[in-house]
Amino acid sequence: MRLTALPPVRRAVPLQRGNPAARASMERFFGNRKITLYASGTAALAQAIANCAARSATSDPEVILPAYGCPDLVAACAHASVYPRLVDVASSHWSYDLEALQSSLSPHTVAVVAVNLLGLGDGAAELTGLCRDRRIPLIQDSAQHLPREPIDWPGDYLILSFGRGKPMNLLHGGALIAPTEDSRTLPVRPAHYTGRDRLLASRAAALAFNFLTRPHVYRVFSALPGTGLGEVTYQPLTEAALLPEEAWSQVGTAFELYRQRPSYRRDIWASAIEEWSPLGIAALHCPGSALPAEPLRLALLAPNRAARDLLVNTFNRYGLGASRFYGTDLPGVAGIPDGVKRQGPFPNANSLASRLFTLPTHHLVTDDSVRSARDSVEAWHHSQMPPLIEERK
């Protein structure tokens, strides 16, 4: 067992701020769309959903969500007073089950949320035609992916998150990127920091995070009770607060630094992935999207739940930062509202939740880390081989 441990994700919080041109640069990056900063990505998503509901004539609005995902998706719907209609995911890759999606659309559907899982892709190109034919807005939830070069965003709304563990890590905040002409917004809390927001935006919080996620320190910190690391529970969104103008000093500058300094890399795992494929360990992918060069985490599928759990436990004995990620479909998340808990079953989402695990891709992953992971998989593979039967004398 090692005395160090890799955090599952890790990009240091930038300490620089105050570039006056950074905001305009960020707006140009997103095609001169309107960018509004919120206290969290969840708050930004709640506002996008509320906007979509305001554009609809239905009195019973519903939003389509994938049945596997972050429970904050549900929290955003609840805050916007829109019913979350879950749809199963595809059986062999990351996207919606299109047949299930089409059968779930109704006159009450006010939006479809396309989630970019760990940078794999969100299937938006495939969903755009379907949504436009039915005049349903498409929301691209890109909380887990932020490209460093401009790309085409076909959705009506785009959501970013700057929270802990996200691509551009500021410990708090998010953004709603909307068409410039969109003016349908519901009342939000006046733009000022809460005490928590002010703390998370502080230099002290940034220094603390950067220190606690160093491998030697993280080994101790992650073992402490009550930290909540790795727990997946439903947390209601109490308010969708805007961030004040002064937040741009941090956000805009951090975005410029993010574009200049890559933090995640998939290529360090390339040989291991190729070696593990014949053993039934496959990389999760999204049709129509190339495997990302800089994923937030490496997303892999084990043959079954037992193999996944054994692999994760073995990896983490070596301090390799493996994770079961959400570990369940949305109806199974602790504390999820009854209206979501009763939906389903979702066999594909359940299968994905039981097989998916992640490995870190940040700059602290070394060749030695990969060798340890390969040794772990080799040990697991040999443990699965049937015992030899002695020949009768």
C-alpha positions as CSV (number, residue, x, y, z in Angstrom):
1,M,0.0,0.0,0.0
2,R,1.3,3.4,-0.9
3,L,1.6,6.5,1.4
4,T,0.2,8.7,-1.4
5,A,-3.2,8.7,-3.1
6,L,-4.4,10.4,-6.3
7,P,-7.6,12.4,-6.1
8,P,-10.1,11.3,-8.8
9,V,-9.9,14.8,-10.4
10,R,-7.5,17.6,-9.8
11,R,-6.9,21.0,-11.3
12,A,-5.4,23.5,-9.0
13,V,-7.6,26.6,-8.4
14,P,-5.9,29.6,-10.1
15,L,-4.8,32.4,-7.9
16,Q,-4.5,35.0,-10.6
17,R,-7.3,37.4,-11.4
18,G,-8.1,40.8,-12.8
19,N,-7.4,40.6,-16.6
20,P,-9.8,43.2,-17.9
21,A,-9.9,41.7,-21.4
22,A,-10.7,38.2,-20.3
23,R,-14.5,38.6,-20.2
24,A,-14.7,39.8,-23.8
25,S,-12.4,36.9,-24.8
26,M,-14.7,34.4,-23.2
27,E,-17.8,35.8,-24.8
28,R,-16.1,35.6,-28.3
29,F,-15.1,32.0,-27.5
30,F,-18.8,31.1,-27.2
31,G,-19.9,32.9,-30.4
32,N,-20.8,36.2,-28.7
33,R,-23.7,34.5,-26.9
34,K,-24.9,36.1,-23.6
35,I,-23.0,34.7,-20.6
36,T,-24.6,35.0,-17.1
37,L,-22.7,33.9,-14.0
38,Y,-24.6,32.0,-11.3
39,A,-23.6,30.7,-7.9
40,S,-23.4,27.1,-9.3
41,G,-23.9,25.1,-12.5
42,T,-27.1,23.7,-11.0
43,A,-28.5,27.3,-10.5
44,A,-27.6,28.0,-14.2
45,L,-29.4,24.9,-15.3
46,A,-32.4,25.7,-13.2
47,Q,-32.6,29.1,-14.9
48,A,-32.4,27.5,-18.4
49,I,-35.2,25.1,-17.5
50,A,-37.3,27.9,-16.1
51,N,-36.7,29.9,-19.3
52,C,-37.8,26.9,-21.4
53,A,-41.0,26.5,-19.3
54,A,-41.8,30.2,-19.7
55,R,-41.7,29.7,-23.5
56,S,-44.2,26.9,-23.4
57,A,-48.0,27.0,-23.1
58,T,-48.3,23.8,-21.1
59,S,-49.4,24.0,-17.5
60,D,-47.6,20.8,-16.6
61,P,-44.1,21.2,-17.9
62,E,-41.6,18.3,-18.1
63,V,-37.9,18.1,-18.9
64,I,-36.3,15.0,-20.3
65,L,-33.2,13.8,-18.3
66,P,-31.0,10.7,-18.7
67,A,-31.8,8.1,-16.1
68,Y,-28.1,8.0,-15.2
69,G,-26.6,11.2,-14.1
70,C,-25.8,13.7,-11.3
71,P,-28.8,14.2,-8.9
72,D,-28.3,18.0,-9.4
73,L,-30.1,17.6,-12.7
74,V,-33.2,16.7,-10.7
75,A,-32.6,19.5,-8.2
76,A,-32.5,22.0,-11.0
77,C,-35.9,20.8,-12.3
78,A,-37.4,20.9,-8.8
79,H,-36.3,24.5,-8.3
80,A,-37.8,25.5,-11.7
81,S,-41.0,23.7,-10.8
82,V,-40.7,21.4,-13.8
83,Y,-41.2,17.7,-13.6
84,P,-38.1,15.6,-14.4
85,R,-39.0,12.9,-16.9
86,L,-36.3,10.2,-16.9
87,V,-35.4,8.3,-20.0
88,D,-33.2,5.3,-20.2
89,V,-29.7,5.5,-21.8
90,A,-28.4,3.4,-24.6
91,S,-27.4,-0.2,-24.0
92,S,-23.8,-0.1,-25.2
93,H,-22.6,3.6,-25.2
94,W,-23.3,7.0,-23.7
95,S,-26.4,8.6,-25.2
96,Y,-30.1,8.4,-24.8
97,D,-32.0,5.3,-25.9
98,L,-33.5,7.1,-28.9
99,E,-36.6,4.9,-29.1
100,A,-37.3,5.5,-25.4
101,L,-36.7,9.2,-25.8
102,Q,-39.1,9.5,-28.7
103,S,-41.8,7.7,-26.8
104,S,-41.3,10.0,-23.8
105,L,-41.7,13.3,-25.7
106,S,-45.2,14.9,-25.3
107,P,-46.9,18.2,-25.6
108,H,-45.7,18.8,-22.0
109,T,-42.0,18.5,-22.9
110,V,-40.4,21.9,-22.6
111,A,-36.8,20.8,-23.0
112,V,-34.4,17.9,-23.5
113,V,-31.1,18.0,-21.5
114,A,-28.1,16.5,-23.3
115,V,-25.5,15.7,-20.7
116,N,-21.8,15.6,-21.6
117,L,-20.6,12.8,-19.3
118,L,-16.9,13.3,-18.4
119,G,-16.1,14.9,-21.7
120,L,-17.2,11.9,-23.8
121,G,-19.8,13.9,-25.7
122,D,-23.5,14.6,-25.3
123,G,-25.1,13.4,-28.5
124,A,-26.4,16.9,-29.2
125,A,-25.8,16.6,-32.9
126,E,-28.1,13.6,-33.1
127,L,-30.7,15.3,-30.8
128,T,-30.8,18.6,-32.6
129,G,-32.9,17.5,-35.5
130,L,-35.3,15.7,-33.2
131,C,-35.8,18.7,-31.0
132,R,-36.1,21.2,-33.9
133,D,-38.7,19.1,-35.6
134,R,-40.8,19.2,-32.5
135,R,-39.8,22.8,-31.5
136,I,-38.4,21.6,-28.2
137,P,-35.4,23.5,-26.8
138,L,-32.2,21.6,-26.3
139,I,-30.1,22.3,-23.2
140,Q,-26.4,21.2,-23.4
141,D,-25.3,20.4,-19.9
142,S,-21.5,20.7,-20.2
143,A,-20.6,20.9,-16.5
144,Q,-18.1,18.1,-17.0
145,H,-16.5,19.3,-20.2
146,L,-15.0,22.6,-21.3
147,P,-13.0,22.6,-24.6
148,R,-9.9,24.7,-24.9
149,E,-10.6,25.6,-28.5
150,P,-13.9,26.9,-29.9
151,I,-16.5,24.3,-31.1
152,D,-20.0,24.4,-32.4
153,W,-22.7,24.3,-29.8
154,P,-26.0,23.4,-31.5
155,G,-28.1,23.6,-28.3
156,D,-30.4,26.5,-27.3
157,Y,-28.7,26.8,-23.9
158,L,-25.3,25.8,-22.7
159,I,-24.5,25.1,-19.0
160,L,-21.0,25.3,-17.5
161,S,-19.9,24.6,-13.9
162,F,-16.8,25.9,-12.1
163,G,-17.3,23.9,-8.9
164,R,-14.9,21.6,-7.2
165,G,-13.9,18.7,-9.5
166,K,-15.0,20.4,-12.7
167,P,-12.7,21.1,-15.7
168,M,-12.2,24.8,-14.8
169,N,-12.1,24.5,-11.0
170,L,-13.0,27.7,-9.0
171,L,-14.7,25.8,-6.2
172,H,-18.0,27.6,-6.9
173,G,-20.0,29.2,-9.7
174,G,-21.4,28.3,-13.1
175,A,-22.6,29.9,-16.3
176,L,-25.7,30.0,-18.4
177,I,-24.9,30.7,-22.0
178,A,-27.9,31.7,-24.0
179,P,-28.8,33.2,-27.4
180,T,-28.2,37.0,-27.2
181,E,-31.9,37.7,-28.1
182,D,-33.2,35.5,-25.2
183,S,-34.7,37.7,-22.6
184,R,-37.0,35.3,-20.8
185,T,-35.7,35.1,-17.3
186,L,-37.5,34.6,-14.1
187,P,-36.7,36.7,-11.0
188,V,-33.5,35.7,-9.2
189,R,-32.0,36.6,-6.0
190,P,-30.1,40.0,-6.1
191,A,-26.6,39.7,-7.3
192,H,-24.3,39.4,-4.3
193,Y,-22.2,36.8,-2.6
194,T,-23.5,34.7,0.2
195,G,-21.0,34.0,3.1
196,R,-20.3,30.6,1.6
197,D,-19.8,32.0,-1.9
198,R,-17.4,34.6,-0.6
199,L,-15.4,32.0,1.3
200,L,-15.2,29.7,-1.8
201,A,-14.1,32.6,-3.9
202,S,-11.3,33.6,-1.5
203,R,-7.6,33.0,-2.0
204,A,-7.5,31.1,1.3
205,A,-10.0,28.5,0.0
206,A,-8.0,28.1,-3.2
207,L,-4.7,27.6,-1.3
208,A,-6.4,25.1,1.0
209,F,-7.8,23.0,-1.9
210,N,-4.5,23.1,-3.8
211,F,-2.8,21.8,-0.6
212,L,-5.3,19.1,0.4
213,T,-5.3,17.5,-3.1
214,R,-1.6,16.9,-3.2
215,P,-1.1,13.1,-3.2
216,H,0.6,12.8,0.2
217,V,-1.9,15.0,1.9
218,Y,-4.9,13.6,0.1
219,R,-4.2,10.1,1.4
220,V,-4.7,11.4,4.9
221,F,-7.5,13.8,4.1
222,S,-9.6,11.2,2.2
223,A,-9.4,8.8,5.1
224,L,-10.9,11.2,7.6
225,P,-14.5,10.6,8.6
226,G,-17.1,13.2,7.7
227,T,-15.5,14.6,4.6
228,G,-18.2,13.4,2.3
229,L,-15.8,12.6,-0.5
230,G,-17.3,10.2,-3.0
231,E,-20.8,10.4,-1.6
232,V,-23.6,10.8,-4.0
233,T,-26.8,12.2,-2.4
234,Y,-29.6,14.4,-3.5
235,Q,-29.3,18.1,-2.3
236,P,-32.2,20.4,-3.1
237,L,-31.3,23.7,-4.7
238,T,-32.5,26.5,-2.4
239,E,-31.9,29.4,-4.7
240,A,-30.6,30.2,-8.2
241,A,-28.5,33.2,-7.2
242,L,-26.5,35.3,-9.7
243,L,-22.9,36.1,-9.1
244,P,-22.0,39.8,-9.0
245,E,-20.0,41.6,-11.7
246,E,-16.9,41.4,-9.6
247,A,-16.9,37.6,-10.1
248,W,-15.8,38.2,-13.7
249,S,-12.4,39.2,-12.4
250,Q,-11.9,35.6,-11.3
251,V,-13.9,33.7,-13.9
252,G,-12.6,35.5,-17.0
253,T,-9.0,35.3,-16.0
254,A,-9.3,31.6,-15.0
255,F,-10.8,30.8,-18.4
256,E,-7.8,32.4,-20.2
257,L,-5.4,30.4,-18.0
258,Y,-7.5,27.2,-18.6
259,R,-7.1,27.5,-22.3
260,Q,-3.3,28.0,-22.0
261,R,-2.6,25.1,-19.6
262,P,-4.0,21.6,-20.2
263,S,-4.5,19.6,-17.1
264,Y,-6.0,16.3,-18.3
265,R,-4.7,13.7,-20.7
266,R,-6.0,10.4,-22.0
267,D,-2.9,9.3,-23.8
268,I,-1.1,8.2,-20.7
269,W,-3.7,5.3,-20.4
270,A,-3.7,4.4,-24.1
271,S,-1.5,1.3,-23.9
272,A,-3.3,0.1,-20.7
273,I,-6.8,0.4,-22.4
274,E,-5.6,-1.6,-25.4
275,E,-4.2,-4.3,-23.1
276,W,-7.4,-4.5,-21.0
277,S,-9.8,-4.7,-23.9
278,P,-9.5,-8.5,-24.4
279,L,-10.3,-8.9,-20.7
280,G,-13.7,-7.3,-21.0
281,I,-12.7,-3.8,-19.8
282,A,-13.9,-1.3,-22.4
283,A,-13.7,2.4,-22.7
284,L,-17.1,4.1,-22.6
285,H,-17.8,6.2,-25.7
286,C,-20.5,8.4,-27.2
287,P,-21.4,7.9,-30.9
288,G,-20.6,10.8,-33.2
289,S,-17.9,12.0,-30.8
290,A,-14.2,11.2,-30.9
291,L,-12.7,9.9,-27.7
292,P,-11.6,13.1,-25.9
293,A,-7.9,13.8,-25.6
294,E,-8.5,15.6,-22.3
295,P,-11.3,13.8,-20.5
296,L,-12.2,14.9,-16.9
297,R,-11.8,11.2,-16.0
298,L,-11.1,8.0,-17.8
299,A,-14.5,6.2,-18.1
300,L,-14.3,2.4,-18.3
301,L,-16.8,-0.4,-18.2
302,A,-16.1,-3.6,-16.3
303,P,-17.7,-6.9,-17.3
304,N,-20.1,-6.8,-14.3
305,R,-20.7,-5.2,-10.9
306,A,-18.6,-7.7,-9.0
307,A,-15.6,-7.2,-11.2
308,R,-16.0,-3.4,-11.1
309,D,-16.1,-3.3,-7.3
310,L,-13.1,-5.6,-7.0
311,L,-11.1,-3.6,-9.5
312,V,-11.9,-0.3,-7.8
313,N,-11.0,-1.6,-4.4
314,T,-7.7,-3.0,-5.7
315,F,-6.8,0.2,-7.6
316,N,-7.4,2.2,-4.4
317,R,-5.2,0.0,-2.3
318,Y,-2.5,1.4,-4.6
319,G,-3.8,4.9,-4.1
320,L,-4.9,5.2,-7.8
321,G,-8.0,7.4,-7.3
322,A,-10.5,5.0,-8.8
323,S,-14.2,5.7,-8.4
324,R,-17.6,4.0,-9.0
325,F,-18.7,7.5,-10.0
326,Y,-22.5,7.8,-9.3
327,G,-22.8,4.1,-8.5
328,T,-26.6,4.0,-9.2
329,D,-29.2,5.3,-11.6
330,L,-31.1,8.4,-10.6
331,P,-34.0,6.6,-8.9
332,G,-31.5,4.9,-6.6
333,V,-29.8,8.1,-5.4
334,A,-30.2,8.6,-1.6
335,G,-32.8,11.3,-0.9
336,I,-34.1,11.6,-4.4
337,P,-37.7,12.9,-4.5
338,D,-40.4,10.2,-4.6
339,G,-41.6,11.4,-8.1
340,V,-38.2,10.3,-9.5
341,K,-37.8,7.3,-7.3
342,R,-41.0,5.8,-8.7
343,Q,-39.9,6.1,-12.3
344,G,-38.4,3.2,-14.2
345,P,-37.2,0.5,-14.4
346,F,-34.2,1.7,-16.5
347,P,-32.3,-1.5,-17.3
348,N,-29.6,0.2,-19.3
349,A,-28.9,2.9,-16.8
350,N,-28.8,0.3,-14.1
351,S,-26.3,-1.8,-16.0
352,L,-24.2,1.3,-16.7
353,A,-24.2,2.3,-13.0
354,S,-23.1,-1.3,-12.0
355,R,-20.2,-1.5,-14.5
356,L,-18.8,2.0,-14.8
357,F,-15.7,3.1,-13.0
358,T,-13.3,5.9,-13.5
359,L,-9.5,6.5,-13.2
360,P,-7.9,9.9,-13.0
361,T,-6.4,11.7,-16.0
362,H,-4.9,14.8,-14.3
363,H,-1.2,15.7,-14.4
364,L,-0.4,13.9,-11.2
365,V,-1.0,10.6,-12.9
366,T,2.5,9.2,-13.8
367,D,3.8,6.2,-15.8
368,D,4.3,4.5,-12.4
369,S,0.6,5.0,-11.6
370,V,-0.3,3.3,-14.9
371,R,2.1,0.4,-14.2
372,S,0.4,-0.1,-10.8
373,A,-3.0,-0.1,-12.5
374,R,-1.9,-2.7,-15.0
375,D,-0.6,-4.8,-12.2
376,S,-3.9,-4.5,-10.4
377,V,-5.8,-5.6,-13.5
378,E,-3.5,-8.5,-14.1
379,A,-4.0,-9.7,-10.5
380,W,-7.8,-9.4,-10.9
381,H,-7.7,-11.3,-14.2
382,H,-5.7,-14.2,-12.7
383,S,-8.1,-14.4,-9.8
384,Q,-11.0,-14.9,-12.3
385,M,-9.3,-17.9,-14.0
386,P,-10.9,-21.3,-13.1
387,P,-8.7,-23.4,-10.9
388,L,-6.8,-26.3,-12.5
389,I,-8.2,-29.7,-11.8
390,E,-5.7,-32.3,-10.8
391,E,-5.6,-35.4,-12.9
392,R,-6.6,-38.6,-11.2
393,K,-3.7,-40.8,-10.5
